[in-house]
Every structure is written in structure tokens, then in C-alpha cells.
Amino acid sequence: MPRPVPTPPEDAQARRDVPPVICYPTDSLQPADLMRYARFRDAATPVARHLVPAREGGAFRVPAGGFFRITCVEGPQVGDLNLFNAANPVERFYSGKTRALHGSHLSLGERMWSGFPFLRPMATMVADTLGWYGRDAFGGRVHDVIGTRCDPYTHWHLSGGEMYHHCCHSNLTRALAAEGVAGSVSEAETLVHDVLNVFMCTGFTEETGQYFMKASPVRPGDYVEFFAEIDLLGVLSACPGGDCGAEHSSDSAACHPLQVDVFETPAAALGDWTPPPVNGYDRSHGR
């Protein structure tokens, strides 16, 4: 039986009209120096290329001060990205704090932050050929940090018990295990975390506030590129939803590979640049 809607108080509209306040103003943060990164990029040279197959995952490593580029190469395709400190996988991307600092979708000059107790920039977006897209009439934007990643557990519930092994969660798990970071697939799974949805076009519905996806505007040749603030291990899944215009966790959607190129910047070009230190909080928590 549906619950009755409470009667609004007399000052209901006044309560609704209270203006919002940004939770985490970022004015005090050191802004990304995109011109400096551009000079680094001019000096960088390609050192590796990886092709992540459709409906699969793949790993790659990037030295601090280098760059990695994710490119759409055959057809519209979104990807789910995890990042780790290459020397310590306990330090990994924290999508929730990244979202709180930068908003629901990442854009040029914004950063992917690591989790507690490290909380520092891991990578900075320095190029994006979809930067023209902005916000569409449905509220959709690209490169979100709100979706968690498609996974076999949610799929099991929504499909009535189907076992599907190519969800992004499973793809990332297999790729991480193959990289030898963990002793088993089950151990690797505990390290997989919420993602940056590369190229994915998403938002929230006006009526119900539900997370939605729509066909990505990405086309072959489009790319997004990041500066590696620390030594990185990346794991990328070419989502089984393809461009996510209809469904995910699917063997019927048209899917394509994604390409990852890694570039290394010579130490001489980096000059006095150094990776950001781990967070300076003393971890005493008042005790």
C-alpha cells in the first residue's frame, strides 16, 4: 500500500528556495598548469601501445611525469577505468571524492584523486576531443564519475539469475589478476573500485533522479589524455554495452576495442617537477 504524501508546511516553498552551497570549494587547490603539461607532452615519446579487446579488460603502466591516451579506434565504445599507485595498489582512484571536488563528469584540467589516507592527484586530464559536447538537452555529459561500473552481481539480480562474466567489474578483475598484482582472481576483485567512465554519456533524469546513459558521441579517432602525477598502473575495460546507447552487460550490443598509448617524458624535460606527496594529515584522528 503506497504511503500518503505528507501535507507541505506553510513555509514549504521558502525551504525549497534556500540557495545551495558548494560542499568543497576548490579555490585553494593548486590548479593544473596545462601549459607546463603541454611542454612536457611536446618532449614525451611513445613507449607502449595496448589494444583492449571488445568486452575485455587490459592493464598498462605509466611512469610519473608521463602521459596515457585512450583512443576510440574502430567504432563508438565506452571504457571503465581504474587507476592504482604502481608500487602500492592499496592507493587507488577514489571516484567519490573526485566527484565531490570536481563534479559528476571530468573535464580538461581536472584530476583523478586517490583514496584515504593518501588523497592526492593521481592523473590530470590534459586533452579531450569530446570537450565540445558540454551538457545536452537531457542533462547528459561525458566522462562520468557517478556510475560504479557494470557488474555480475547486479546483473544476476536484474536478469533473474544469469551468470555473465564480461561485465566491466569482471573484466577489470581478470586484467588485474593477469598483471600479477594479486595472488588470485578473488584477491584481485577486492582491489577493483568505482571507475571513471571514459567516453560514456550519462546524467540523472529530471523526474526520478535515476542514473541514465545514452549513446556516446565518441567516434573513431576521438581520445582523452591524462598526465600521470605518480607511477600508475591502469586497468581499462571495453564495456560490453558498446556505446551504451541501449544496454550494458550484453552480448548483442555492438562493441569495439579501445587503444591505450603510453608516453614517457625525459627527466631533463621534467626539470624540477616532482610527484605530489601523500596527504599531510597526521592520521591521529584526535586521539
Summary of the structure (lengths in Angstrom):
residues: 287
radius of gyration: 20.2
end to end distance: 48.9
largest distance: 70.1
contacts: 898
relative contact order: 0.27
helix: 18%
strand: 29%
